[in-house]
């Protein structure tokens, strides 16, 4: 059956599309933007696209976004930019659904940026926020130990504070040694750096996540020397006939600079001939520890040589052993 006019067929949107006659090209009308909206219509939220970095030193940033809803560009709908909940600016809808915003000024610290669309019936929901942190302050670097000056160790243990998460590089030009580490969450760092004999001018460079750089220097002079521990007895000769007697044992612990070492653990042991071994453990104060009133009894004592040993464990974990002898005759 033949009808007058053109036949119609439904397209994807449900509207009627003319069926072309033979030899006539097919055309597409494309997406249709409505010109009228029901009262109370609110468009969907736009989308902010994530930037390459969210921590920077710059005073502004340029962001891109997308519109996921067809809206007329006739001035009825506008796009709004918010920063930390405050309206920064408003502009007409961009010509394309994917767009770039004019540079957004950043304040020092955290900047939460969102987009929304305003229209005749109010404002849409906001886009998911993008938080940009502006950090233009160089990280401070502070060394707490060693204090600088003379040092008698082959390796310096450098401790201090800086910005949490910053990358810290310690460099010693004297021997080209270099150590890299990340500052702990509590802002502390501890690094071991080899030293050359003589002057070592150590450079400490901290770079935070935004790229800011802070610096400090530490001058150490490595010298020859070693920690010493000496053991003294109040007497080294005892008459068997004079027993019982008491002895005093004295320990002295000094660092290579001849300064007293506090907090070293000292274990004394004394073994008189014919008698059981006695032991005493203590900790140095002002580099010294005294064990007094060590009794050598008469019962069971024999003539011969007695032995006193001393084990010193330094705060660094190193240990030193010393011994002394006494005679009973």
PETA-V856462 format. One line per field, one symbol per residue. psi: psi as a letter, one per 40 degrees, with the letter a starting at -180 (. if undefined). A space follows every 10 residues. Layout:
psi = ???
This chain:
psi = hhiiaiiiii adeeihhihi ihehihihea ihhieiiihe hhiiiihhhh idiehieiei ihiiiihehh iifeedhihi hihfehhdii iihididhih iihhhiihah hhhiiihiad eaiiiiihih hhhhhehhhi hhhdiieiai ieidhhhhia iahheihhhh hgddefihhh ihhideeiih ihhiiiiahh ghhhhhhade eihiiiihhh hhiiiiiihi hiidiehhhd deiiiiihhh ihhiidefii hiehhhhihh giheiihiih hahihfeihh hifhhhidhe iiiahihhih hhhideeiih hiiiiihh.
